Amino acid sequence: MTRKLPVLAVAALALTWCLGAHAGTLSATGALKADQPGAPINRYIYGQFSEHLGRGIYDGVWVGEDSKIPNVRGIRTDVVTALKDIKVPVIRWPGGCFADEYRWRDGVGPRDKRPSRKNNWWGGSPESNQFGTHEFMDFAEQIGADPYVSINVGSSDPTEMREWIEYMTSPGDDTLAQERRANGRDKPFKVPVIGIGNESWGCGGEMTPEYYANEYRRFSAFFHKNDDNPAIRVASGSNADDTNWTDVVMKAAARRMDAISLHYYTLPTGDWGKKGAATGFSQQDWVDTFANTLKMDKIIDDHSAIMDKYDPEKRVGLYVDEWGTWYDVEKGTNPGHLYQLNTLRDGVLAAANFNIFHHHADRVRLTAIAQTINVLQAMILTEGDKIALTPTYYAYKMYVPFQDSTSLPLDITAPEFTLGGKTIPAFNASAARGKDGKIYIGLASMTPKDEVALTINLGTLKAKSVSGQVLTAERLDAANPIGAPGVVVPVDFKKAKITGGNLVLTLPAKSVVVLTLE
């Protein structure tokens, strides 16, 4: 008997696995329809999020021009090099909750005259404002990413929004443009995405959806979208499965927005009081974590259905601009700094979410994982002048060919995996035709033990060769040490071949595999 998986329109063959079973080989079949192209996979789906939180900015990005750590204008060279290598397309800043207390004028002008503030949301740490508008724009330009700026709605007003936008984007001789020039930037900054509020249902103002919809309409009236400011307007969207928020805001303001956000975090336990550990977890914790992260598919489905009522042409994008794993903080660290280690589980989970986003590429056009450095599901961890590139980082690197590709239908019969009453698919997958014309298939193997013998009928595709990479390790919680060679890194994948019009491969347990067909 088969049933539809919650991701990728994949039918699942019922199969159970118990804790005492030995590792084995499961079987799966599928079909690729390379002659039936789907929606474009926007490169913004591989976006990042860097908030003024813990060591995400200070130490993580900014060390100052006088630091012994190699830097360019105060921004860490090693971090820039690493982020350029995964081709970060867009980066969101300054928050997060921090955004709705942020006063942009605190972060411009001579650094020695900038005020120090208390970061009320994140551990009460001092905010020096050494990293402000110009520094962020410099960082984005150094890594080759488009800026996504979040505007303070919760504790600000439309005038402050309008003046910050004019400061950043005006090409004229007005006072704000001249002030920007006096602060070192002649040409306007490129600001293609602007968020109007953040989590307005919570830390962004504890608003009702009706109240926020009216506030959004008020702020958008002074947004002045024009040639100087063509930015995508992003409305503050829902917390996880709260479709009522989306319904109310879309009904009241859809024509005034270009996108609406969605936030969903994966907790192993689903309990914000005790979320679960980043390392030292059990097989049950592994399965529980994936069962929760796969809810992303239904959440997107449900919000998309609401959006379709008011926007059947799908003009408005759904931006999942905060997502990722959220664990209990590492012992001995400030609870408000949200520092957690990053393991193989996180890399596989990232790939599983990429595959979900690809399936919804007609509506999901930007996502931003939380967060880039030293916070939550980070790409990079730092200690002084040393760094570690995490398994999540390498999942992003493996999926670079999917940026600005075209999705392709991939129908797969995948076995289920059950442990402790929780059932997940053994893997999920997605396929696309890259900008280079090659076919790419991404697979996230979510079984902690069993490999999968997979056969995919290639249909009309006459591929002659297959190559690829795999990311895996012996331990479920294998991690890359800071300042030492990585142990969870991609290596060449040798267990795939093309025979008789089929792609045949053995998918390892707990792994990420990306294949290239030519």
Summary of the structure (lengths in Angstrom):
residues: 518
radius of gyration: 22.7
end to end distance: 34.7
largest distance: 73.0
contacts: 1918
relative contact order: 0.17
helix: 27%
strand: 29%
